């Protein structure tokens, strides 16, 4: 896999530049990620899961009551399956 200057990813047989913005919110907006340790653990878990499933996390921000993820993945995967 190679990346262009414009962010285009060239794969065997196809080219793509697909980004998906995902926001996860805790139930009732409960502030679950209140310490640096919890934020780091959640980031590590999400990074490990993404790596195992061929998903690239372009950007991630863990807030006390929600998480923002900017994801990139191959077009052969449906966004609903990635989530």
N, C-alpha and C positions, 0 to 999 in steps of 0.2 A: 504494500500500500504506500502511495506517495501523495504528498500534499503540494498543491500549487500555491503561488503567492496569494491568489484570490480566495483561498480556502477550499477550492474544489478538490475532491478526493477521487483519484483514479484507481479503479479496481479492474480486474480482468472482466471485460465485457460491459462495463458501465462506468459512468462518471456521476458523482453526486455532491451536493452541498446542502445537506438537510440538517436543520436544527429544530429542536423541540423544547419549548419552555414549559417546565413542569413545576407546579407549586403544590407542595404537600402541606396541609394544615392539620394541626392536632385537633382532636375532638374538643368541641366547645372553646377552641382557641386557648386551651390550657398551656401555660408556659412550662414546657417540659425540658427545654434545653437552656438551663439557667447558669450552668457553670462551664468554664473552659474545658473541663474533662469530658462532660457530656457532649459538648459540641464536637470535640475531637473524635470521640468514639463514634458518633453518628456519621461524621465525615469519612472515617475509616471504613465503617460498615458499607456505606453507599459506594465508596470507591472500589472496595473488594467485589461487591455484587456486580457493579458495572463492568469491571475487568473480566469477570467470569462469563459475562453475557455479551461480549463484543460491543459494548456501549462506551462511548467516550464522553466523559464529563468535561465540557468546555469551561463552565464556571459553576461554582456552588457557593451558596451562602446559607448558613444555618442560623436562623433567628430564634428567639425564645419560643415562639408559638407556630412557626412555619419554616419550610425549607424551600429555597429557590434552586432549581437545577436547569442548566442549559445543556441539553444532551445532543449528541450527534451519533447516529447509528446507520447501518446499512439499510438501503431502501427495501431489502427483502423482508425486513421485520416491520410489522404493523405497530404503530405507536401504542395501541391498546395492549399489545403483548409485551412491549418493553416496560410499560408502567406496571 
